Amino acid sequence: MLKTAIASTVLWALAANLHAQPVEHSDVDAQRQAEVAGRGQDVMPFSLAATTHVFTKTAEGGIQQVVAKPPGDAAQVQLIRQHLQAIHERFLKGDFSGPAHIHGQDMPGLADLKAAKPGQIAIEYTDIEGGAQLLFKTSNPALIAALHQWFDAQLSDHGKDAMEGDMHHGEMMNR
């Protein structure tokens, strides 16, 4: 009987500990997301809460879209387009200082993207309904992996203001 009571207590304690870990992790995520949102105001002229970042991984890299909530918010759409056009030009030059400021120098994938030689990653800007997008393409497997890591980090850091797209999401947004 004593063994059963001890075993029950140990199992209860382990279960309680396992249950508590995601809550703590969630608090850490929320704190990180708040810090990122604060630094984002230094770099992004639009309201993070009034927009959604969509990150779609592709076989050749990925698509980063930013759209206004709602898509008819002309002021936010204009700010999104201005920002993505500006970072498009910087990214083509290997300047990823904006994301580094927002997400940190140790952001996954960032070092590889910064080290890429000009032309190793093709980056195209496009206006889409409600915002804009950047299409990243490369044939270099290490840079594809870096782009995917970079997208994952942004998804995590932007929390409820970001979502993962699928391979057909970009096509739907352009119709």
N, C-alpha and C positions, 0 to 999 in steps of 0.2 A: 504494500500500500504506500509506504514511504517512497519507494522507487517510482511508483506511478505518479505521485504528487511532484517529485523532483523533475521527472521527465516532462510532465505537463507544464511546469513552471518554465523549464528551459525552452521548450517548444514555443510557449507563449511569448517569452522574451525575444526569441529569434524572429518570430513572426512580426512582433511589434517593431523590431529594429528594421526588418526588411520593408515594412510598410512605411516607416518614417523616412527612409532614404530618398524615395522619389520626391517627397514633399520638400526636403532640404534642397535637392537638386533643382526643383522647380523654383524655389526662392532664389537660388544662385542664378538661374536662367533669367528670372524676372529682373534681378538687380543688374545683370549684364546687359539685358535689353534696354533698360532705362539709361544706363551709361552710354550705350551705343546711340540711342535716340538723342541724347543730349549733345554728343559730339557730332551727330548727323546734322544738327542745325548749323554747325560751322561750315559745312560743305554743301548740303542740299538746300536749295532755296525754297523748295515746296514743303508742305506739311507731311511728315511721315504718316501721321494718323489719317490724313485725307487721301492717301494713296495706297496702292498695293504693289509690291515688288513681286514679280513672277519669274522664277528661275527654272528654265527647262534645259536639262542636259540632253545633248545629242551625241551621236557617234563621232562627230568632228569637233565638238566643243560645247556650245550651248547658246541659248537665247536669254537675255536679260530684258524684261519688260517692266516698265513702270506705268501704271494707269491710275487715273483719278477715280475716287469714290465720291460721287457718281461720275461717270465718264463725261457728262455734260458740263462739268465745272471748268469753264474756259480759262479761268485764272490759273488753276492748278495745272491744267494741260499745258498751257504756255510755259510755266515754270519747269515742268517735267522735260519738255522738249528742249528748252534752252540748256538745262543741266546735262541731259544726255548727249546733246551735240558737243558741249564743251568737254565732257569727260571722254567722249569718242576721240576727239583730237589729242587729248593727253595720253590716252591708252595707246594710240598708234605710235606715240613717241616713247612708250615704255614708262610713262609717268603714272604710277598708281598711288600717288601720295594722298589722294582723297580717301580711297578705301583704307589705306594704312592709318590715316588720322582717325577715321571712324571706328575701325575694327581692331587696330593695333598692328604693329610691325610684324608680329608673329602669326598673323592670320594664315590659316592653312592655304597653300597654293600660291600665296602672294609672292614669295621669294622667287619661285620659278617663273611666274608671269613677268616680274620685273627684270629677270635675267634673259628673257627671250630676246633674240636678235630682231631688228626691224624686219617685218615681212613674214616672220614665222607664224604669227597669228593675224589672220585677216579679220578686221572688225568693221561691220557695216552698220550705219545708223539708218533707221526708218521711222517715220511717223506712223502710228497706228491709232485706231479709234480710241480716244480717251487718254492718249499719252504717246509713248515712244518706246523703241526697242533697240538693243544692240545685239547683233548676231556675231558670235565668235566662232571662227573656223580655223583649224590647223590639222596637219597630217602627222604631227609629232605626238606620239602616244604619251610622253611625259607631260606635255603641255595640255593635252586633253584631260589627263588625270588632275593636273593642277587647276584647270578651269572647274572641273567637277568638285574638287575640294573647296575651292573659292566660293562656288555657288552654295555648297552645303553650309559653310561658315556664315554666309549672309542670311540664308534661310533661318538658321538658329538665332543669329543676332537680331534679326528684325521681327522675330516672333509672329504675333498676330497680324502684322502689317506686311507679311510675305507669304508666298505659297509656292509650292513646287508645281511646275507645269508638266505637261506630258508632250511627247513628240509631236502631237497634232495641235497643241495649244496655240503655237505661233501662227499656224496656218489659219486657225479659226479667228484669231485676233485681227488678221489682215483682211478678212472678207468684208 
